[in-house]
Amino acid sequence: MPEHVAVALPLPLFQTFTYALDEPLAYPVVPGSRVVVPFRGRRTVGVCVEVDVPVPTRGEIRSVLTAPDPAPVLGAPMLALCRWIAEYYVVPLGVVIRSAIPAALAGERARTGTRGAHRTQRVAGILRDLPSLLERDALFVRAPRQRALFELLEGLGGRAAAGHLLAQLDCSPSVLQGLVDRGLVEVRDEVVDRDPFATRATSAVRHQPTVSQATAIATLSAAAPGEVVLLHGVTGSGKTLVYVEFLRHVVDGQGRSAIVLVPEIALTPQTVDRFRAAFGDRVAVLHSALSEGERHDAWAALRDGRKRIAVGARSAVFAPLPDLGAIIVDEEHEASYKQGETPRYHAREVAVVRARHAGAVTVLGSATPSLESWVNATAGKYRLVSLPERVGGGRLPAIEVIDLRRPMRGASAASAEPPDAFAAVVHAPLEAALRAAIARGEQAILLLNRRGYAAFLQCAACGDVAVCPNCSISLTDHRAPERLVCHYCQHVEPTRATCARCGGATMRRRGLGTQQVERLLGERFPEARIARMDVDTTTGKWAHAEILDRVGRGEIDILLGTQMIAKGLDFANVTVVGVIDADVGLNLPDFRASERCFQLLSQVAGRAGRGPKGGRVFIQTRLPDHHAVRSAVAHAYEAFVDEELAGRVAPPYPPVVRLMHVVFSAADEARTAAAAEAGAAWLARLLAARGPADVRVIGPAPCPVERIKNRWRWHLLLKAEQPASLSRVGRYFMRSGVRAIAAAGPADLRVTLDRDPVALL
């Protein structure tokens, strides 16, 4: 009688599948082993999750075809973690497992990468700068595509992969060759490093901890297995040194392994450098810029014990480290730890559960902890450790608020019209501080959390706004190349010269983006070296690290960017930080909007004054009395928490209650609304008949962004005081309720469930 095993397949089905082991296989099949099985007429890779299972009474039992690995890809602890994620986040187990292993192992074919061979790419670099606008206009009068390509290359730091440039601009190689023929640009073949972090220069200097740091290190080292510690340290207080010294205790002292999670690995080369300086080649860096084969190599080195510390973004929480001793979650408040696609897990919460099961210590570090973590710490669920002062006797920078509601100097009191465009963007106090910093050879950081050139185009005659044909959102105006872009579906169309509705000839740009600020800065400070860091300038491989390295070498005077410049940066020569518009995102229809604003302002302000020269911060806002702004100006985290928590009581929102966000989407607007109404009614009947009593249904209603990618969206919320209540209702709804709703709903209906959402848009 053949043995039967349960196999989880990467399919959106809440079940496992039974297969027989009736043929001799190359390797044994145990829980956690990869297997190749037949499914719906094709071969599919799954993972065995149980052996010796009962034989189903109905249906044909097919056989496992192959077992390709000598050892399981998931050990028992990792398989248990995947089961927890599947249960808590209400996701099929096979979908969770697919996220927990490298993509190279999720397919049937073995990896076919060029391991050991050098790979090359064509890289374009600027040979001759064109600082004069007059010279540029004359040179490119008959070659606008060449100008667009040249300016795109400038925006990418003067050097980028040729293929990336042509793809971004959607132009032919002849445009690039025209710049080469003019002697403006050179193109050469360069070897592509497998991991540039491995060859980055690092300093092995070991700093002496301060009294507060030493206390924190001792507390972490004495923490009990499974304990969670919230390390609340002001910006510049030296949390990274605490992490490093604690890991010396775990890795060197105890001989165990560790995981370090950072919000976005590409944005934190300094953090990686410090860990490599301390632990050398025992550190494996897991990041999205690696190929599938390279990620598999790092994964295998960790699994085999050749590497002892994994540093990476949220997916590194699945690093296959044996004998795990610690997980550090740096900047634990960051929303990027939440997975945006199924399975919608939060890496911080998964880290806590994994560490508890492994008998490891979890360290959550932040200058502005999430309200959830702060409440857990003050309630005694987590231990709280504080670093209240900056290292080296440094002080937190003074923050000045610039009220954008007041008329600017040089403007008419009646019309409040600015004397020039730059003055409308950068007001006099901030401009003066920038000018003085540049004159002293110091550096500045400017934050505007909106990319593109302008937020939208609007007809001056009828007021019509250029909107995306696929989404309920306006198109963002971009330059270099000049086009209108939807930031939701990536729809692109040419910039409009006339109104699509009335034919009016004047289209006005409204709202401010980083590209426009960059142009204005260049005109006002022609001598300054300016770099822009946003999604548009960092799509190339390692572009983030290259820009930040230039800042570190003193080659940049002003670094302008979106929220990505607000974290992980430690430059002693940055003495001025300016927030161009602090109100971006503050009034979004989302209960976390104020919290995100406070965290962003506090984090970016903390980039100033990290060296002996000190620093100043300027926040431009129309809401100077908002509690998020007031608290950030005063560096008053606890005051913000007290006021924000009071606003989460009525109506109740996390951390006062637990939340599930259910979104219904389909191509037909009316049928989407009907499906959402049916879903809410189904849940209401369930709760009335069976409870639990603490679960409440809020909605349904249209999502704030009603349509994305030609799909209409409605949503509802489930609120409960007890997490177990939400788990039971959520699982029953996704397994039974969705099936009943789909039977009467549109054929293309999708229902997604997001447990503990970080946003409701």
N, C-alpha and C positions, 0 to 999 in steps of 0.2 A: 504494500500500500504506500503510495508516494506521500511525502511530507507536503504540507500546504503552508504557504506564507502569505501574510498581508502586505500589500505593496501600496505605498502612497505615490500617486502620479501627479505631475504639475498641472492639474486641471481644476477649474472652478466648481468642484463637486465635493460635497461634505461626506465623503466616504473613502474607504480604502478598497482594494480589489484583491481577490484571492487567486493565487496561482499555485500550480503544482511544481514540485521539484522531483521530476521523474527521470531526468537524464543526468549523467555525470557532468559536472561543470568544472571549469578551470579552477575556481576558488570557492571556498565555502560561503554559504549565504547565512548571515546572522543579522540581527537588528542593526540598522545603520549601513548595510551593504548596498551598493548600487547594483541594480539588475536591469537587464534589457528584456522587455516583455512585449507580446503582441497586444495591440489595442486598436480597435476599429480599423482593421486592415493595414496598420503600419506598426513599425517597431518604435517603442517608446522607452525612455530611460526613467526608471522610478527608483525608490529606495525602500528596502524591506524594513518594516516597522514592527513586525511581530512574526514569530515562527510557531509551528505546531498549532495552527488555528483550526477551528472546526470546518468541516467541508460544507459548503452551501448546499441546501437541498434542491435549489433550482438553478438552471442555467449551466452552460458548458464551462468546465474548468480547463483553462489552457495552461500551458507550461512556461516556466521561465526559460528564456532562450540562452542567455549568457550571464555570467557574473564577472565583470571585467577587472575587478580590483582584488589584490591579495589581502587587503585590510579594509574595514569599514570606513566610509568617508565621514560618518558621524559616530562618535562614541556615545555611550549611554547617557552621559550628562548633557551633551548637545541635543540628542534626540528628545530627552525630557524637556529641555528648554523649548524646542520647536513645538512640542505638544502644548506647553503652557501658552505660547504665543498664539497658537491656533485656537485654543479655548478662550483666552482673554479677549483677543481682538476679533474673534468670530471669523476665522479664515480657514479654508481647507488646509489640512496638514501638508499635502503635497506642494501647495503654493508656498507655504512657509519654508519647507525644506529647500525648494528651488532657490530662495533668497539666501539661505544659510551656507550654500556651497558655491565655489567658483563657477562662472558660466561655462568654463571649459569642461566641467564635469557634468553639466546639465544636459549635454547632447550626447548622442551615441558615439560619434566619431572621436577618436583620440585627437589630442592636440597635434597640429601640424605646423607649429611656429618654427622660425629659423633660430632656434636656440643656439647661442654661441657665435652666430654669424653677425657681422656688422651690417646695420641698415643705414642707408643714406637718404637724404631728402634735399631738394633744391631750396635754398634759403636766399631771400632777397634782402638787401641792405642798402640804405641811403648812402650815396657817396658825396653828394653836395647838397648842403642846406639851402633853402630859399626863404630867408627871413623877411624879404620885402614883398608886400602884397602887389605892388606895381610890377615888380619883376615877374612874379608868378602869373599875374593876369596877362602880361605880354607873351610869356613863354608858352602858355597853354591856351591861347586864344582860339586855336583851331584844334585843340586836343582835349576836350573836356573829360573824356574817359581816362586819359593819362593823368590829368590833374586829380581826379577822384581817387585813382589808385595810389598816387604819390601821397595824398593827404591821409588816406587810410593807413598806409605804411607808417607815416608820421605818428598817427594816433596809436599805433601798436608798438611805439617805442623805437621806430627806425629800422626794425629788423623783424622778419616773420617768414614763415614757410610760404614759398611761392604758390603752392596749391591752395593753401588757406586763403591767400589774398584773392586769387582769381575766383574762388568759390564765393567769398563774401561779396564781391562786386559783380559776380555773374558776368565776367568778361572773358575774352579770348586771350591766349598767351601773347598774341601780337601787341596787345596794349602794354604789357610788362616789357616786352622786347623794345618797344618804342622808347621807354624810359632808359633802358640799358644803352640804346644807340645814342641817346642824348648825353650820356655820361652822368646821369643823375642817380642811377641805381646800378648795383652789381648783383649778379646771381651766381651762386657757387654751390657745389655739392658738399654737404657736411654730414658727418657721422651722427646718427641719432643715439644718444645715450639711453640705455635701458631704464636707468633711474638716476636722474641728475642729483638727487639728494645724496647718493652714495659717494659722489665726487666733490661735494661742496666742502669748502674749507670750514673747519670747526675749531673752536678754541677749547682746550681742555682745562682751562683755569677753573679751579674749584673755589667758589666764594664762601666766605664765612657767614653762616646764618646769623641773623639778628636774634635778639631774645625772643621776640614773638614768633619768628620762623622756627627757632629751635624748639619752642614749646609745641608748636603745631606738628613738627616732625615727630617729636616724642609721643604725642597723643595718637597720631596715625599709626606709629609703630607698635603701640600698645593696644590698639583696637582689637576687639574680639572677632573671631571668624564670623563672617556674614554681617558684620556691623556696617552701617552707612554713616559717613561723616560728611557734613556740609561745611566746606571751607569757604567762609565769607571773608574775602580780602579786598580792600579797596584797590582801585587800579594803581599799578606800580608798587604793590606791597610784596612782590616776589613769590607769587604762588607757584611759578614754574620751578624755582629752586626747591620749594617744599616737595613738589612732586618728585623731582630727581632724587633728593636725599631719601625720601620714603621708599622709592623703588630700589635704591641701593640696599636698604634693609631687606626688602622682599626678595630681590633677585640675587644679590651678592650674599646677604646674610642668611636667608632661609633657603636659597636654591630653588625658588619657585618662579613662576612666570607672571607676566602682567600685560594688561591692555591699557592704552592711553587713547581716549576718544577726543577728537578736536572737531569743531563745527564743520570746517571745510579744509581738507588737507592742503589744497593748493594755496590757501591764503595764509598758512602758518609755517613758512620755511624756517623762521627763527626758532619756533618751538621744536621742530624736527632737528635742527642743528644742535640744539642744547642736549637733546636726548642722545644723539649720535656722539656728541663730544664726551658724554658720560659713560655710554655703554657700547660704543663702537659698532662693530658689525653684528652685534647681538640684536640689533633693532631692525625689524622689517617694517617698511612703510607701505601701507595699503591705500591706494588712491585711484580715482577714476581715470587718471591720465595713463595708467598702465594698460597694456593690451591684455586680452584674456589669458594668453600664455604667461605673461609676466606676473599677472595676479595669481595664477596657479602656482608659479614657482615660489612666490612669497608665501602662499598658503601652505605649500608642501614643506618649506623650510621651518615654518612655525609648528606644523604637525609633527615633524620629525625631531624637533628639539634643537635644530641648528640655529634657530633664532629664538630668543626668550622674551622679547618685548614687541608687541604689535602696536604701531601708531597709525591711526587712520580715522576716517570719518565714520558715520553711523554703522555701516556694514561691518566694520572691524570688530563690532561686538560679538560677531560669530567666529572670530579667529580661533583656529583649532589648537589652542594651547593646552598642553597637559599640566596638571598641578597648578592651577591658576591661583595666584596669591593676592592680586589686587586689580581693580578696574578703576581708572581715573577718568572722569567725565569733565573735561575743561570747558568753561563757559556753558555750564549745564543748562542755562536759561534759553539757549539758542533754539529757535524754531526749526532750524535745519536738521536737528536730531529726529524730527518726525518724518517718517517715510510718506511721500505724497501719493504713492500708488500701492495697490494691494501687494503684500500685507502692510497695512498702515500702522506699523509698530512705532513706538517711541524708544529710541536707543537708550535713553536714560533709564526708563523703567525696565527694559530688558536687561540692562547692565546690573541693576539692583537684584533682580531675580536670579540671573546667572551667578553673580558673586555669592549670593546667599546659598545657593545649591552647592557651590564649590568650596564653601568655607573661606571665601576671600573677602577682603575689605573693599568697600566702594567709597571713593572720594568724589564728591560733587563740588566743583570749584566755580566761583563766580564772584564778581564785584556787585552784581545785581541779580541775586538768585530769583528763580521763578517763585511765584506765590505758593505753588504747591510744595516745593522743597522747603521754603521758609516755614510754612505752617507745620510740616512734618518735624522740622528741627525744634521749633518752639514748643511743640506738643510732646517732645521727648521721643518720638519715633526715630529720628536721626540725632546724632551727636553734633553739636554746633561748635566750631572752632573759628576764631576770628583773627584776622590780620588787620588791625585798625589803622596802621600807619604805613606810609611809603618807606621803602628802604633808603638808606643813605641820608636820612634826615630830610628828604624831599617833602614838599608840601603839595597838597592837591591844588590845582591851578584856580586862580580867581576867574569867575565866570561873570560876564557882562551881558545883560539882555538888551537887545535892540528891538524896540517896539515898531513893527512895520506899519502900524496904524497911524503913526504920527507923520506929518509932512517932513520931507527930507530937506536938509539945508540946501538952499539954492532953488527950491521949488516954490511955485506960487501957492500961497495958503489957500486960495480959492479953488484952484484946480488940482493941487497936489501933484502936478505933472513933474517928473524928474528932469533935472537939467541935462542928463544924458542917459543912455540905456544902461551903462555900467552902474551908475548910481542907483538905479532901480533894483539892481540885483545885489550889489555889495555896497552896503551903506558906509558912510564916512568913517566911523570908528574902526570898522573891520578893514577898510581899505588902508587907513593910516597904519594899522598894525602890520598888515602884509608888507607895505612899503618899507617900514622900519626893519622888519625881520630880514627881508631880502638884502637891504643895505648892510646889515650886520653879518651877512653870510649864514643866516639861520634858515630853517625850513618851516613850512606851513602845511596844514592839512585842511581841506575844505570838503564838507559833506553836503550833498544834495541827493536825497534818496529817490531820484527819478531820472532814468536814463533817457537818451534821445535828445533831440534839439528842442522840441516844443511838445507840450502834452497833447495838443490837438490843433487842427486847422478849422477855422470858422469863417463863413461868408460874412463880409461886412454889410451886405445888403439885406439878406433875409435871415441871417443868424444860423443857417444850417451848418452842422458839424460833420466832418468826414468820419464815418463809422465803418467798422468791419462788416463785410457782408455775411460773415459766419458767426459773429459773436456780438453780444450786447455791450460793446465797448468802443470807445473812440479810437481811431488810428493815431499812433504816435508819429510825429514828424521826425525823421532822421536825416542826418547829413553824412557824407563820405561813406557810402554812397547816399545820394539824395533820394528818399523814398518814404512812403508811409507804411508803417509796420504795426501789425496786431501782436501784442505781447502775450496773447493767450494761444492763438492758433498759428502764429507766424505768417499769416497772410501778408503779402507784400504787393504794393501797387505804386505807380509813379506819383510823385507829388502833384497835386491838382493846381492848375493855373486858373481855372474857373469853377464856379459853384455847380455841382451836379444837379441841384434842384432848380435854381433860378437863372443860371448862366452868368451870374455876377462875376466881374473880372478881378475883384479884390478878395483874396483869401488871407486872413490874418492868422498869425501864429499866436496861440494862447498857451499860457503855462510855461514853465521853465524846465529844461532838461540839462544834463551834464554837458552835452555837446555845445549848447549855446553858452553856458558859463565858461567853458574852455575857450571859445572864440573871444568872448569879452575880456577874459583875463589876458589873453595874448595881445589884444589891442591896447589894453591899459598898461600892461607890464611887458613891453616887447623884449626887455633884457632878461626876463625870467625864464627859467627852464621848467616847463609845465608838463605833467603827466596826468592822464585821465585813466581811472581804473573803474570800469563797470563791465557789464556782460558783453558789451560790444567790443571792448579792447582786450578781453581776456579769454576769448574763445580758442585761441591757439594753445598748443601744448606748452605748459610751463610759463605761460604769459604772466600769470600772477607773480610767480617767483622772480621773473626777470624785472618786472616793474619795481618790486620791493627791494631787490638787490641794488637797483640804480638809486633808490632813495637812500639806502644804507651807505652807499659809496659817496653820497653827497652830490650826485649828478642831477638831482631834481630839487628845485626850489619850492614848488607848490604841487602837492599831490591832491588832485580833485577826484572824488569818487562817490559811489553809492554806499549802502550799508556795509559792503565788504571791506571798507577801509577802517571801520570802527572797531575791529577786533584783531587781536593777535599781533599788533604792531608795537614795537618798542624802539623808538629812535630818540636818542638823547638830544639831537639838534633840532627837534620839532618844538618850537616855542609858541606857535600860534595855531589855534584850531578855530575854524569858523563853521557854523551851521547856517547854510544859505537860507533854508526855509524849514524850520522845526515843525511846521504844521502838516507836512506831507504824511498822510496816513493816520493823523491823530483823530479825525472824525469819521473814520470808516465805520460801517455798521457791524462792528465786531466787538465783543466784550473784552478782548485783550488789547484793543487799540491803545489805550492809555499806558498799559504796562509795557508794550513794545516801544512806545515813544520814550518813556522814561529810561528804559534800558539802553536804547540807541543813543540818546543824548548823554547819558552818564558814561557809556563806553567810549564814545568818540571824544568827549571832554578829557577822558583819562589818557588820551594819546599825547596831550601837551604836558610840558614841564617834567618829563621823566629824567632829565639830566640836571646838572648844577646850574644851568642858565634860567631855570624856572619856565613858566609859561602862562599864557593868557588864552581864554576861551570866549568866543562871541557867539551868542545864540540869537538869530533873527527870527521873530515870531509875531503873529497877530494875536496870540493867546498867552500873554505873559503871566496871567493869573491862573492858568490851568494848573492843577495840582501836580501833573507830571512835569511841567516846565519848572514850577517853583521848587519842587523837591530836587530836580537835577541841578538847578543853580546852586542850591544850598548843600549839595552832596549829602542829602538826607534820605538814605534808603529806607530806614525804619518809619520815618514820617510818611513817605509815599505809601508804604505797605499798609499802615494803619488807615489812611484815607481810602485807598483803593479797595481794601477788604470790606470796608463799610459799605461801599457801593456794590458789592457782589452779593449782598444779603437779600435784598428785595428789588427786583426779582433775583432769585438765587442762581449763581453761576460758580464754576470752579474757582477756588477749592472748597467752597461751601457745599456744593453738590458734585456728583459725578455726571458725566455727559456722554451721550451718543448722538452723533450727527448722521442722519439718514438722508441720502440724496437720490431722487428719482430723475431720470433723464431719458428723453426720446426725441425723435425728429418732429413730432406733431405736438404743438403747444397745448391744445385742448386735451388730448389724450394723456399727456404728461401730467397735467393738473388733475385729471380724473384718477390716474393711478396713484398719485400722492394722497388724494382724498380717500381712496379705497384703502391705502396702507394705514392711514391714521385711524380710519374706522375699524379696521381689523385689529389694530393694537388696542383701541379703546374697548372692543368686545372682549379681547383676551384678558385685559387687566380687570375688567368688571367681573368676569367669571372666575378667574384664577388668581388675580393679584400678580405680583406682590403690591401691597398697598402704597409703598413709598415711591413707585415709579409713576411719573407723569408724562403725558404726551403734549408737546407744544407745537402747534402748527396743524396742517402744513401751510406753506406760503412759498411764493417764488423766491429763488435764491437772489441775493443782491446782484450778482452777475447772472442774469436770467438765461442767457444762451451762450454756449461755448462750442465751437466746431460744429455749428448747425444742429446742436442738440439743446432743447429746452430743459431747464432745470428747476425742480421744486424740492423743498427740503422740509424736514421736521426734526425736532429734538426730543430725546428721551432723557429725563432728569431723574436722579435717585440719590438718596443719602447713602445707600449701601452698594458697593461695587458688585457684590454677588447678585443683587437684584437685577442690575443692568445686564449682567452676563446671562442670566437665565432667559430674560425677555429677548435680548438680542439674538441669542442662538436659536430660540424657537421661531422668531420672526424670519431670520435668514433661511432657515431650513424648511419651514412650513408656510409662513405668511407670504413670502415672496413668490412661491410657486402658485399660490391661490390668486394673487394679484396679477401675475404675469399671464395666467390663463385667460383672463378677461381684458388684459391691457394690450398695448401695441406690441407688435412682434419684436421691435428693436428696443424694448424697455430694458434699462439697466438700473439696478438698485445697489448703491454702495453704502457701506456702514463704516463710520470712522469713530472708533472708541477714543475718548480723551482728545478731541480735536484741538489743534492750536489756532485754527482760524475757521470762520463760518461763511466765507465769501463764496 
